[in-house]
Amino acid sequence: MSRIVLITGATSGIGEATARLLAKHNFRLIVCGRREERLSQLVEDIKSQTDVVQLNFDVRDRNAVTEAIGTLPHDWSDIDVLVNNAGNAHGLSPVEEGDLDDWDAMIDINVKGLLYVSKAIIPGMTQRSAGHIINIGSIAGKEVYPNGNVYCASKHAVDAINKGMLLDLNQYGIKVSAINPGLVATEFSLVRFKGDEDRAKTVYEGYQALKAEDIADIIHFAITRPAHVNISDLVVLPTAQASATVVNKKA
């Protein structure tokens, strides 16, 4: 039987692209997200290719996470692969001007949300001594850049959690992988700049940014390696990007 993959943040960007790609390769999918209309459209688009279930919840709400995953039918409960993709950035301000609500949102989604979903799924993996967890980090989890303070902190936490999971789950034969993208042209900047489309567009002008499909392809590669191969920590950048702050823009 095809492996079951649960993807958080599947309503846009990397999560959506991953769901669409894995559907073509006959993985059974549990797609999760807050925006029910978008999630339903995704399911409609891919249901002819594979079996798919949708779960609507906000990763920040630990009770909602537990309840939603607890509603899975028995034949969907043995999740083989967890893709912890849900995450976002809010604001780009020096720390002295930071917005407390923005800080809460980033820590609650990027860190606590990842943990809540993982906590709901890992016990099943340890019982079966099998599974694979993909944590979507960021170049911001490897470097700190001006005005990125709390966002960078949240992604550094993801980096540490990934390393901790790798150590703790090693005894069960569970694979743990971090994929840390640089600049990817998604809704990321639109959210960070609170709907300012013009400002968001400037982030991706003058060079070829990564696409969500590029990261989806890497996720597919990681989860299809032989049983003895685990890609534990991968940084992927567009060719034009050399670090979090160095980008070769031609325009």
Secondary structure, DSSP 4 states (H G I P E B T S, - for coil): -PPEEEESSTTSHHHHHHHHHHHHTT-EEEEEES-HHHHHHHHHHHTTTS-EEEEE--TT-HHHHHHHHHTS-GGG-S-SEEEE----------GGG--HHHHHHHIIIIIIIHHHHHHHHHHHHHHHT--EEEEE--GGGT---TT-HHHHHHHHHHHHHHHHHHHHTGGGT-EEEEEEES-B-SSHHHHHTTT-HHHHHHTTTTS--B-HHHHHHHHHHHHTS-TT----EEEE--TTBSSSS-B----
